[in-house]
Each structure stands twice: as structure tokens, then as C-alpha cells.
Amino acid sequence: MADSHVVEAIQRVSILVAEISNAGAQQSVGVAQVGETVNQMDETTQQNVARVDERASAAESLRQQAANLVDCVAQFRF
């Protein structure tokens, strides 16, 4: 009778270990997905920074062109 209790206990432990292993594998997949998402967000952030820099440069160029235009128009008397 004691042997059957030991066998049942071992089977329960085996089932629990398998469930823990499965949960660990699922968590590993989840962590990998989070890592991929973070990398994609980082790439998008870097692209956005580059776009902001480009637009700031374009805005400065337009400001300079506008100042030059004002100087050119200032030569005329109305």
C-alpha cells in the first residue's frame, strides 16, 4: 500500500514539473516577443528623431531664405 502512495506522489510531482516547464517555455516566448517589440519601438524612435532633425534643418533653411527675401524686398521703396 505504501508503494502505491509513493508512486502516486511521484506521478503528481512529475505532472507538476511538466506544468512548470511548460509555463517557463511560455514565459520565454512572451519575453522574446516583448524584446522584439522593444527593438521595433527603438527603431521607430530613431527614425522619428532623424525626421525631426531633417525638419528642423529644413525649417532653418526656410528661415534663412525668408530673411534673404526680406532683405531683397527692403531695397524697394513703396
C-alpha positions in Angstrom: 0.0 0.0 0.0 2.8 2.4 0.8 4.4 1.8 -2.5 1.3 2.9 -4.4 1.3 6.2 -2.4 4.9 6.8 -3.3 4.1 6.1 -7.0 1.2 8.4 -6.9 3.3 11.1 -5.2 6.0 10.7 -7.8 3.4 11.0 -10.6 2.0 14.2 -9.1 5.4 15.7 -8.8 6.2 14.7 -12.4 3.0 16.4 -13.6 3.8 19.5 -11.6 7.3 19.6 -13.0 5.9 19.3 -16.6 3.5 22.1 -15.9 6.3 24.3 -14.5 8.4 23.5 -17.6 5.5 24.4 -19.9 4.9 27.7 -18.1 8.6 28.5 -18.3 8.6 27.9 -22.0 5.5 30.1 -22.5 7.1 32.9 -20.5 10.3 32.6 -22.6 8.2 33.1 -25.7 6.5 36.1 -24.1 9.8 37.6 -23.1 11.1 37.2 -26.6 8.1 38.9 -28.1 8.5 41.8 -25.7 12.1 42.1 -26.7 11.2 42.2 -30.4 8.6 44.9 -29.7 11.1 47.0 -27.7 13.5 46.7 -30.6 10.9 47.8 -33.1 9.9 50.7 -30.9 13.6 51.7 -30.6 14.0 51.7 -34.4 10.8 53.8 -34.8 12.1 56.2 -32.2 15.4 56.6 -34.0 13.6 57.1 -37.3 11.4 59.8 -35.7 14.5 61.6 -34.3 16.0 61.6 -37.8 12.8 63.0 -39.2 12.7 65.7 -36.6 16.3 66.7 -37.3 15.5 66.8 -41.1 12.5 69.0 -40.5 14.4 71.3 -38.1 17.1 71.7 -40.7 14.5 72.4 -43.4 12.8 75.0 -41.1 16.2 76.7 -40.5 16.8 76.8 -44.3 13.4 78.3 -44.9 14.0 80.9 -42.1 17.3 81.9 -43.8 15.6 82.1 -47.2 12.8 84.3 -45.8 15.3 86.6 -44.2 17.1 86.9 -47.5 13.8 87.7 -49.2 13.0 90.3 -46.7 16.4 91.9 -47.3 15.8 91.9 -51.1 12.4 93.4 -50.8 13.6 96.0 -48.3 15.7 97.6 -51.2 12.5 98.7 -52.9 10.6 101.8 -51.8 6.9 101.8 -52.0 
